[in-house]
Each structure stands twice: as C-alpha cells, then as structure tokens.
Amino acid sequence: MNAPLSRAELDVLYPRFHQLIGGYFNQDWYDEYDGSVQAALDDYIAPFEVHELERTAVEIDTLLAKYGDDQLEQILESLDNNYMYKEDGGYTARTWLEAIRAHLREG
C-alpha cells in the first residue's frame, strides 16, 4: 500500500475531498450542525450540481482503492476530521467513506 499523503498533497490531489472533510467535519462541525452528519453532508451537497458531486465521489473512490484502513484513518486525521465515526457511527474509516460516497451519489 502507498504511504499516506500530507495535508498539502491531499489538497492538491483530492481538493474536493479535502474541502468536505476539512471544511464540514472540522473542530466546529458538531456545534455548527448539532451533531448531525446528515446536516453537514447536506450543507456540503447543497451548492453543487450532480456532476460536481460525482467528482468528490470519484476522489473517494480513488482513496478507497489506493489505501488500506489504517492509512485512510491517517488521512482523515491529517485533514483534522473531528467526526468520531467509530464511536458515533460504528464505522471504520473505509465504511464511513463508503457511506459518504453513497450519500454524494444520491445527491
């Protein structure tokens, strides 16, 4: 497996994913969205057309194909993800990203 990327590399290679995680699941996300993952995702989705959301989903596809579970956790940590997907949702990093991707494709 490939080594996890730095925050700067993630921003260049996966800018939409970086915006989603860093902008909508940052340290203030719980207060901004009353702890609702659905509300945070809906807020991210709102301004985009379907084809633009697909670009984010494709970035997630690439990450899922390229990295193992531990590396995906490290990537989320490097983007300052503050959603506790294991504790709150019962997810692994991989299954949480799969759920996000599905939600994006549902629009």
C-alpha positions in Angstrom: 0.0 0.0 0.0 1.0 3.6 -0.6 2.1 5.8 2.3 -0.4 8.3 3.5 -0.2 11.8 2.0 0.5 15.1 3.8 -2.3 17.6 4.1 -0.8 19.7 1.3 -0.6 16.7 -1.0 -4.2 15.8 -0.2 -5.3 19.4 -1.0 -3.6 19.2 -4.4 -4.6 15.6 -5.4 -8.1 15.5 -3.7 -9.2 19.1 -3.3 -13.0 18.3 -3.1 -12.5 15.6 -0.5 -10.2 17.9 1.5 -12.9 20.6 1.4 -15.5 18.1 2.5 -13.6 16.7 5.5 -11.6 19.8 6.5 -14.5 22.2 6.0 -17.5 20.3 7.1 -16.1 17.9 9.8 -13.6 20.3 11.4 -13.4 21.1 15.1 -16.6 23.1 15.0 -18.8 20.7 13.0 -20.6 19.3 16.0 -21.8 22.8 17.1 -22.5 24.0 13.6 -24.6 21.0 12.7 -26.0 20.0 16.1 -24.0 16.8 15.8 -25.8 15.7 12.6 -23.6 14.1 10.0 -26.6 14.3 7.6 -26.9 18.0 8.1 -23.1 18.5 7.4 -23.3 16.4 4.3 -26.4 18.1 3.1 -24.7 21.5 3.6 -21.8 20.3 1.5 -24.0 19.0 -1.2 -26.4 22.0 -1.4 -24.5 24.3 -3.8 -23.2 21.6 -6.2 -24.6 20.1 -9.4 -24.7 16.3 -9.6 -21.7 16.1 -11.9 -19.7 18.2 -9.4 -20.7 15.8 -6.5 -19.5 12.9 -8.7 -16.1 14.4 -8.8 -15.9 14.3 -5.0 -17.2 10.7 -5.1 -14.5 9.8 -7.6 -11.8 11.2 -5.3 -13.2 9.0 -2.5 -13.2 6.0 -5.0 -9.5 6.7 -5.6 -8.6 6.9 -2.0 -10.5 3.7 -1.2 -8.8 1.8 -4.0 -5.3 3.1 -3.1 -5.2 2.9 0.7 -5.8 0.4 3.4 -7.9 1.1 6.5 -5.1 2.3 8.7 -3.9 4.7 6.0 -7.4 6.0 5.5 -7.6 6.7 9.2 -4.3 8.6 9.0 -5.6 10.6 6.0 -8.7 11.6 7.9 -6.6 12.6 10.9 -4.3 14.7 8.7 -7.4 16.6 7.4 -8.5 17.3 11.0 -11.6 15.2 10.8 -13.5 15.6 14.0 -16.4 13.3 13.4 -15.9 10.2 15.7 -17.0 7.7 13.1 -16.0 4.7 15.2 -17.7 5.8 18.4 -20.8 7.7 17.0 -21.5 5.7 13.8 -19.9 2.3 14.4 -17.9 2.8 11.2 -14.3 2.1 10.2 -12.6 4.8 8.1 -13.3 2.8 5.0 -17.0 2.2 5.7 -17.6 5.8 6.7 -16.0 7.0 3.4 -18.2 4.5 1.6 -21.3 5.9 3.3 -20.2 9.4 2.4 -19.7 8.4 -1.2 -23.1 6.8 -1.4 -24.7 9.9 0.0 -22.9 12.1 -2.5 -24.1 9.9 -5.4 -27.7 10.0 -4.1 -27.3 13.8 -4.2 
